[in-house]
Amino acid sequence: MFENLDESSIFNAVLIFVWITFIWESYLSLRQRNVAQSSKEVPPALKDVIDKETFDKARSYHLDKSTYGLIHSVYSQIEATLILLLGGYPWLWSFAASTNSYLGLSDGEILQSISFLLLSMLYSTVTGLPWSLYSTFVLEEKHGFNKQTLGFFVKDTLKHFAVTLVLALPITAMLIYIIQAGGDYFFIYAWLFTLVVSLVIVTIYADYIAPLFDKFTPLPDGELRTRIEELASSIKFPLKKLFVVEGSKRSSHSNAYFYGFFNNKRIVLFDTLLEDFSPDNKDSEENEEKKKEGTESQNDETKNMNDQKDEKAEKLETEDKEETAEDKAQKEEPEKKKKRKKGCTNDEVLAVLSHELGHWYLNHVLKQLILSQVNLFLCFMVFALLMKEQILYSAFGFYSQPTLIGLIIIFQFIFAPYNEVLSFVVTYITRKFEFQADAFARRMKHSSLLKSALIKLNEDNLSFPVTDWLYSAWHFSHPPLLDRLRALGEGDDTKDKKQS
């Protein structure tokens, strides 16, 4: 298959494509950055959607993330290039063998693959730690999103590493065994194995894995729970459990999702999504109470002092106070208009969930699962044809054919052009599904409330609403805010309600 190619040609082609991808991604990022830098005023189309203060905060957050992303991508690209040029993969493979020998372990390929994977994970965790620390405690902290302490961060990182090890190592070992023992049709067994594993992980994730990192509690009985159950029942969504996750300990970003197969569905709401649960609102209310108590105490002291003054001075002081109070009320009035609680009202949460349940009703999850599994089956089938080509291994410095190395070389590097095209297609399909889910919410008479919720979530997450069309088309699985608002239309709920 590769008779007309030599090792250098294959390696150089891979390296060139890696850099072409990097340059393309950087170009797109710079386009979006230029849009953000030049958008200093709220565009006319957004005047009724976002105020100037929030727009400026979102712009600042977006530019800071852009700077961080560009610097990080340059570092990652240089690191990846040096690993390829300096033979990092064959060196680590040899080091894994030496480590096993030092520990008195057998020379089997599966054990060496496990050691290689473990060392790779250690390396990526250690080298990625400074970037994670900066992102969490500098970037996110600066813009008010980080809620983690350093101790929480360290504990969380260790748990992530441990859970990844517990899952990745035995799954990888089993996959290698299936490929080695499966004969000519191993790709069928390998695909079935990965399908079963992915379904099992999706099933157990929220019940057994996610609670290791965040606290899940049942949504209390009340108006919101009753209305969510009624919404689910109206479209025959088999809702079994309803949780609130304490995501506020990690970040003030918000989200909602559902999971589960067949008649065993669960809905999970982040506490930051719910106006009545958001800790930011509770802190704000406590601060207001403290201010009110302080003001009342200060007024009492002032009153005692005034009692000691003569009648004329008291009259003048009272007039001054009335004027000050009037001026203060006028100043505070626009501030009160600007202030609002974070998160969504119960009505808006229902609108968000009508969108999410639209994905289930329209079989988007099933369609995405089928698409991903067809793709994975085809990839394993092509892998079966390529894994025996020694030249692919030699191009990266290997003179044997380890199964794990073959998976890395073929899936990560040889399939790279295909993966880029597939990623764009999946992004396009996912964006189309989002519009369809919005249209479902509109049919459920929630378009006005969904628009309101989207605007609030955009403000709470400081999402910058102005996007470059090419950057958006390539990267955004969710359509930009303005596109979604236009698609939802204006006042459709009201018309529907009047007609019904």
Secondary structure as GFF3:
##gff-version 3
##sequence-region A 1 500
A	DSSP	alpha_helix	7	38	.	.	.	ID=ss1
A	DSSP	three_ten_helix	44	46	.	.	.	ID=ss2
A	DSSP	alpha_helix	52	85	.	.	.	ID=ss3
A	DSSP	alpha_helix	88	102	.	.	.	ID=ss4
A	DSSP	alpha_helix	109	134	.	.	.	ID=ss5
A	DSSP	pi_helix	135	140	.	.	.	ID=ss6
A	DSSP	alpha_helix	141	142	.	.	.	ID=ss7
A	DSSP	alpha_helix	150	181	.	.	.	ID=ss8
A	DSSP	three_ten_helix	183	185	.	.	.	ID=ss9
A	DSSP	alpha_helix	186	204	.	.	.	ID=ss10
A	DSSP	pi_helix	205	209	.	.	.	ID=ss11
A	DSSP	three_ten_helix	210	212	.	.	.	ID=ss12
A	DSSP	beta_strand	216	218	.	.	.	ID=ss13
A	DSSP	alpha_helix	223	234	.	.	.	ID=ss14
A	DSSP	beta_strand	239	245	.	.	.	ID=ss15
A	DSSP	three_ten_helix	247	249	.	.	.	ID=ss16
A	DSSP	beta_strand	256	259	.	.	.	ID=ss17
A	DSSP	beta_strand	265	270	.	.	.	ID=ss18
A	DSSP	alpha_helix	279	307	.	.	.	ID=ss19
A	DSSP	alpha_helix	311	338	.	.	.	ID=ss20
A	DSSP	alpha_helix	346	361	.	.	.	ID=ss21
A	DSSP	alpha_helix	364	386	.	.	.	ID=ss22
A	DSSP	alpha_helix	390	394	.	.	.	ID=ss23
A	DSSP	alpha_helix	403	408	.	.	.	ID=ss24
A	DSSP	pi_helix	409	414	.	.	.	ID=ss25
A	DSSP	alpha_helix	416	443	.	.	.	ID=ss26
A	DSSP	alpha_helix	447	460	.	.	.	ID=ss27
A	DSSP	alpha_helix	469	475	.	.	.	ID=ss28
A	DSSP	alpha_helix	481	488	.	.	.	ID=ss29
A	DSSP	alpha_helix	492	499	.	.	.	ID=ss30
###
